Amino acid sequence: MDVEKFFVDYRQEVLPIYADYVALTKVIPQQVLVEISNAFSHLSQYYNGKNSSEDKYGNLVKAHGHLVRISLDLHKMVWDEEGKLLKNWLGAGLFSALSFNLDSAELNKKYSDFLRLGAEARRHELENVGIAPEESIERYDKVCAIGAELIENIDKAKLHRLALVARFLTAKEFLSGLVLGVLSSLLAQWLWIHLAK
């Protein structure tokens, strides 16, 4: 462990998933900010000239531990947010699945993979708490990539067009029913008048 690895991991592992979470939710999670503060507090002790080499290295290891925790937490949070968004989108009605720029077989496979791999990542994390968090992060990263791909393939314009078609069909059905109702009423009235005599 060295300082360069700390900053590389911060830039390559933490910042991208942090940006993904904020982009999904439009919220900056307070606990993540606390963990970032803790990581950089330990890092500042690495540069404290009063500390021994052993203390400096210990603080660097602790700082990196906070980065790993941040990355793991953010991956889980992104996975959860993507899951909510996809569940809401796919359950939004008749045309919601049609609004993806994927054929239905590919959509179903990717969504099934998202659910299955997410459950596997969670199970792996729980079975290996404190042992190999980096492996759990890699698993969550794969799940988040699938979720991001599905979300990127949502075509809101297509859904809007499908909703317009649905409204047109509903209006057409209503008008057809109204016309048939009026005609049947007129026919019944005519029959009543002419047959009752």
N, C-alpha and C positions, 0 to 999 in steps of 0.2 A: 504494500500500500504506500503510495506517495501522493503528494499534493496534485501532481498533474492528473493522476487517475481520478481524484476527487472531482476536479473541474471538468474532465472529459465526461465522467458519468453524469455530472450535473447538467451539462449541455446536451448530451446525447440521450440520456435516460429519463431525466426528470422534466426538463423544459418542454419537450415535445408532448408528453402525455398531460402535462399541466395545461398547455395551450389547448389540447383537445378537449379537456374537461371544461375549461372556461368557455370555449366556443360552443360546446353542447348546452351548457346550463346558463351561461351569462352570469355566473356566480364565482367569486373567488372564495374557496373554502378556507375558513378560519383555521382549522386544525392543520392544514397544509402549511399555512403561513407560520404557525407556531413551530412546526417541525423544521421548516427552512431556517427560521431564526435560531433554533437549537443547533442545527448543523453548522451554521456559520459562527455561532458562539464557540463551539468546540474548535472550529477551524482557527478562530482568532487566538485561541490558546496555543495552537501549534506555532504561531508566530511570536508568542510571548517569550522574550529573551530570559525571563526569570525562571522558566520551566526547564526541567531536565530533558534530555533527549528522550528518555523513557516516557515522561509525562506528555511531551509533544506528540510522540507517536501514538500514545493511548488516546489522546484527544482527536487525532486524525482518524483513527479507527472508529471512534464514537461518531465523529462527523459523518463518515461514510455510512455508518449504520443508520443514521437519520435519513440520508439520501435513499437508501434501500427501502426504508419504511415509507417514505414519501412516495416513491415510485410504485411500490406495491399497493398502497392505499389509493393512489390516483388511478391505477389500472383497474382496480375493483370498482371504483366510483364511475369511471367511464363505461365499463362493462354494464353496470347497473343502469346508467342513464340511456345507453344505446338499447338495452333490453326493453326499458319502459317505452322509449320512442317507437321501436319496431313493433312492440305488442299493440300499442295504441294505433299505429298506422295500419297494421295488418287487420286489426279488428274494427276498423272504422266504417265498414260497410261493404256492400256488394262489389264496388269498383276499386277498393283500396289496393288489392293485390295486382290489379291491372295497371296501376299507376307506377309500377316499377319498370325500369328499362331492362328487365330480365324476363326470360320466358318462365312460365310457372314452375317447370321442373327444376330449373336452376335456382329460382327464388326459394322453393321449398327445401332444396338440398342445402343451400347456404344458411337459411334460417335454422334448419335442423342442426347443422354443424355448429352454428353460433350457440344454440342452446346446449348441445351435447358437450362441446369443448369448454364452455363456460362452467358447466357442472363439474367436469373433470378437473379444471384448473382449481376450482374452489375445494374439491375433495383433496387434491394434491397439497394445496396450501394447508388445510386443516390437519392432514396426516403428517406434515413435515414442518410444523410450527417451529421457527427458530433454527431449523437445520439448514435449509437451502432456499432462502427466499428468492434468490435470483432465478431458480428454476420455475418457481411459481409466477414470477414476473414474466418470464418468457412465454409461459402458457397463456397468461392473461393477455399478453401482447398479441398473440395469434388470434385470440377471440375478439379483441378490440379491433383488429385489422379487418376481420370478417364483418363485424358490425358497421364499421366505417364504410366498407365497400357497399353494403346493403343500403345504408343511409344515402350515400352518394348516388345510388341508382334510383332514388325516389324522384319521380318527375311530377312536380306539383302542377305544372301547366297541363300535363296529360290528365291528372285527376280533376282539374277544373273543367276541362273539356268533357270528361266523362260525366261529371256532375251536371253539366248543362244538358247533355243527352238524356240523363236520367230524369231531369226536371221536364224536358220536352215530352218524354214518353209518359210521364205521370200526368202532365197537362193534357196530352192527347187522350189518355185513358179517361180522364175526368170529363173532357168535352164529349167524347164518344158516349160515355154513360149518360151525360146530361141530355144529349140529342136523342138517344134511345129512350130515355125516360119521358121526355116531352112527347115524342112520337107515339109511344105506347099509351100515354095518357090521352092524347088526342084520338087515337084509334079506339080506346076503351069508351071515351065519351061518345064518339060517333056510333059505335055499336050499341050503346045503351039507348041513345036517342032513336035509332032506326029499328032496332030489334024489339024495343019495349012497346012499340005501337001495335 
